[in-house]
Amino acid sequence: MTRTSQSLARIGIVAAAVTVSLVFTTPAQARQDRWDILAQCESGGNWHTNTGNGYYGGLQFSGRTWRSYGGGAYAGTPDHASRSQQIAIAEKVLRAQGWKAWPTCSRRAGIF
């Protein structure tokens, strides 16, 4: 199985689990789950990744986006911030840019 196939399989499993769990979760928890699905696609679910490609953390923020939306208050780069801190910044990015900030993975995960 290729790495892409493995990632897509993991996304499918996580998405199915989240879909089932949404019946029993609050809207706030559903929003948290949505970010976990996106992070699985963006970074393999590793909220502290820094691969050297110019994007950081679970949601693969650029340094510029991270700083522009206030992430510097948490950490210099997203990979040094907690999952919840990254999600707080992601919510700001989402309000300003919509899902186009994560065009490929939001589509793959069925979020967008």
C-alpha positions in Angstrom: 0.0 0.0 0.0 1.4 3.4 -0.9 1.8 6.2 1.6 -1.0 8.1 -0.1 -3.3 5.1 0.1 -2.4 4.5 3.7 -3.2 8.2 4.5 -6.5 8.1 2.6 -7.4 4.8 4.4 -6.6 6.4 7.8 -8.7 9.5 6.9 -11.6 7.2 5.9 -11.4 5.3 9.2 -11.2 8.5 11.2 -14.0 10.1 9.2 -16.2 7.1 9.8 -15.5 7.0 13.5 -16.2 10.7 13.8 -19.5 10.4 11.8 -20.7 7.8 14.2 -19.5 9.7 17.2 -21.2 12.9 16.1 -24.5 11.5 17.2 -23.2 11.5 20.8 -21.1 14.6 20.8 -21.7 18.3 21.4 -21.2 20.8 18.6 -17.9 21.9 20.2 -16.6 18.4 20.2 -17.7 17.9 16.6 -15.6 21.0 15.7 -12.6 19.5 17.5 -13.1 16.2 15.6 -13.2 18.0 12.3 -9.7 19.4 13.0 -8.4 16.0 13.9 -9.6 14.7 10.5 -7.9 17.5 8.7 -4.7 17.1 10.7 -4.7 13.4 9.8 -4.6 14.4 6.1 -2.2 17.4 6.5 0.4 15.9 8.8 -0.5 12.3 9.5 -2.1 13.5 12.7 1.2 14.7 14.2 0.5 18.1 15.8 4.2 18.7 16.4 5.6 18.0 13.0 8.3 20.1 11.3 9.4 18.4 8.1 11.3 21.4 6.8 8.9 22.2 4.0 7.9 25.6 5.4 4.7 24.4 7.0 4.3 23.4 10.6 2.2 21.6 13.1 -0.8 19.4 12.7 -2.6 21.7 10.3 0.5 22.7 8.3 0.4 26.4 8.9 3.0 28.6 7.1 5.0 30.8 9.5 3.4 33.9 8.0 -0.2 32.6 8.5 0.6 31.5 12.1 2.0 35.0 13.0 -0.8 36.9 11.1 -3.5 35.2 13.1 -1.9 35.6 16.5 -0.1 32.3 16.8 3.0 34.0 18.1 1.2 34.5 21.4 1.4 30.7 21.9 4.7 29.7 20.2 7.1 30.9 17.6 6.0 28.1 15.2 2.9 25.9 15.3 4.9 22.7 15.9 5.8 24.1 19.3 2.2 24.9 20.2 -0.4 22.6 21.6 -3.2 21.0 19.6 -5.8 23.3 21.2 -3.6 26.3 20.5 -3.3 25.3 16.8 -7.0 24.8 16.6 -7.7 28.2 18.1 -5.6 29.8 15.4 -7.2 27.5 12.8 -10.7 28.7 13.8 -9.5 32.3 13.1 -8.1 31.3 9.7 -11.3 29.5 8.9 -13.4 32.5 9.7 -11.2 34.7 7.4 -10.4 32.3 4.6 -12.8 29.5 4.7 -11.8 25.9 3.9 -9.7 27.2 1.0 -6.9 27.6 3.5 -6.7 23.7 3.4 -8.0 23.1 -0.1 -6.8 19.5 -0.8 -7.3 17.9 2.6 -10.6 19.6 3.4 -12.0 18.1 0.1 -10.4 14.7 0.7 -11.9 14.6 4.2 -15.3 15.7 3.0 -15.3 18.8 5.1 -15.5 21.3 2.2 
